[in-house]
Amino acid sequence: MAHGPVQGAWPQPPGRAELSHLLVACPVTGDDGCMTQDLPPRTADISRHLQDLRSGTYEGARQWAQRVAVFRRAVSLLDPVVRRILDETNTVFLRGGGTVHLHAGDDRDGGAFAHWELSWPQQRDTAARTGRVEPIQVIAVFGRGNTHPHLRGAVAGMWPCQVIDDADAERQEPILRAIVESELHQRIFQGTWRVIPAFNDQGTP
């Protein structure tokens, strides 16, 4: 899925010095009370999320159409990262029998979304306790009344979606892996261990 360049100049993400001032407390400090080691993981994401809320913008974009354009570019940047994780999950747990699909567009309330789904034959055919077993899902959602979008799964979330370049997208990998693991676990709950081909192939004890 390709999108054109976003018009306008977006502010650069805050640097280390700027982020340090946003921390209320720090477990690792020097004699002057300042941080002496690397900032906690994803400090930039939370800080930029807070800046959005304070300014009423999403990565510098104020109008809804501009914010959606930033979001759609974020989806494009996230796509290879999400697919890499889902492909690994497919190989390890599903014996390569799964298929990844991306569904993106506008919801009925005027918001924007992107759903990555990993489905496989056992998932589609297994009768779950609450109906059928859903695909493994990674979701980026931008509700019409929200300042900015979030990352989540069907059963887990929400995390900030502060993505304007490749480095931002790659930094989401730990969060995306946590979402996929949570989704995989939920599908096992819905369909029992038999829904996972790699484990089912080992035979029933």
PyMOL commands that set and color helices and strands:
alter all, ss='L'
color gray80, all
select helices_A, chain A and resi 16-20+43-55+64-93+121-125+166-171+173-191+193-195+197-200
alter helices_A, ss='H'
color red, helices_A
select strands_A, chain A and resi 99-106+112-119+127-128+131-132+136-142+150-152+157-160
alter strands_A, ss='S'
color yellow, strands_A
deselect
rebuild
show_as cartoon
